[in-house]
């Protein structure tokens, strides 16, 4: 009898691919497979030669790049020295999901999964006497939760005690950096609150260069934590230990053992994320109320996805708000299912906006506080930016868990290479790091196109730029879109200064960098650069397009955009 083992490996940036991978894991258990679900980079790739059946679920991020948690795996696969037949025993399937800007992958996933199980059960039939576990039966939770007696001793120490020196900080071992300053850099009358925030990373062993990003692990606000505990009738001060239901399942990283309910909800459960289909599916099993159960089952069915999208994704309804809407079900949720029901809080990435050469042992970031309206009465707020904005260094020793990773943008090593940087809004952050670094090294060929709404309200780092212009280190072009009748954007300034841009590109072999919001701006800037190549360089439209693509391929044109 062939061993019925299935491994599901995922590459996920925002959690969609992970959610789908876990769904495949649940469906495998219903078909009596021994199943493990792991991130590609936390799996020891050398073991692939021993696997018989693997399903890969992969998303993309940025400009079609592999997600962070599969980058090492991806590099390994492309090694020249791998023997061509090393995986010939492997049955595998691949599901590609695009990125989180594709709102409805379910339309692809549902039929694909039906076909997958047909194939798999042909190769690995159910053992005789066993049936597929019916969808009406709730699978056991991943962990069991054991409450400690109220009077058990409390070991001191939480997540954010500054830890003893260890290896370089990482996701599993973040550094508790002290917040030094949190300064609003937009006018009080401006609609958007943008902060320049500075952290002290002395003694962390963290090093970085321009273009790198800092990862920050945010937490839920006390009011939301309080509300959640009331809704679920949980005592925030109760302490528990987790035990895996199945041997071989590792415990969640970053959760202390023992742990309090308050710590779990504050630092781990993402109660402000938009819930996914799997959330409603699991919730339906606990429902004691017929009306609520019917609605939950509809949201978790293939036919109900359009309706779920309107309820959840369009208005950006949070998990906490969804729990409010199903009060009878919510108070019946068994606490051990919380970790199956609600994903963990994911770290957020910010471009580092300072250079170690200018500010040793410091990391600065430029944060736009996310706040917008939907049809729900309460404004939507970004979890991490709202939390960061609320921190006040004058109220004592404020600590933020963080670590640094290599960014996508690399700046030229040759000191004579000029750099054209296009960074409207907070997109200017990585260029502030690059300019500080290059100025500290005495490099003069720095050209910055900066755009914002109004010179008097959101011209970030104005004094710093003007001083560098005076000293001859920076050529600066600004576009203040709302300061005149006609809107002026960075792409207009590129076209107006096309002779200089062409000179830098053709004779100075300049590198071009673009960062900022991914809506219309990147396409408009690419168009402006193509028109420079046509008008100044005499290229035809198709040659200009090809030339820009060639610059991208040779890393002379790099962009980092976010939605």
Buried (B, 14 or more C-beta within 10 A) or exposed (E): EEEBBBBBBBBBBBBBBBBBBBBBBBBBBBBBBEBBBBBBBEBEBEEBEEBBBBBBBBBBBBBEEBBBBBBBBBEBEEEEEEEEEEBEEBBBBEBEBBBBEEEEBBEBBEEEBEEBBEEBEEEBEEEEEEEEBEEEEBBEBBBBBEBBEEEEEEEEEEBBEEBEEEEEBEBEBBBBBBBBBBEEBBEEEBEBBBBBBBBBBEEBEBEBBBBBBBBBBBBBBEEBBBBBBEBBEBEBEBBBBBEBEEEEEEBBEBBBEBBBBBBBBBBBBBBBBBBBBBBBBBBBBBBEBEEBBEBBBBBBBEEBBEEBBEBBBEBBBBBBBBBBEBEBBBBBBBBBBBBBBBBBBBBBBBBBBBBBBBBEEBBBBBBBBBBEEEEEEEEBBBBBBBBBBEBEBEEEEBBBBBBBBEBBBBBBEEEEBBBBBBBBBBBBBBBBBBBBBBBEEEBBBBBBBBBBBBEEBBBBBBEEBEEBBEEEBBBBBBBBBEBEEEEBBBBBBBBBBBEBBBEBBEEBBBBBBBBBBBEEBBEBBBBBBBBBBBBBBEBEEEBBBBBBEEBBEEEBBBBBBEE
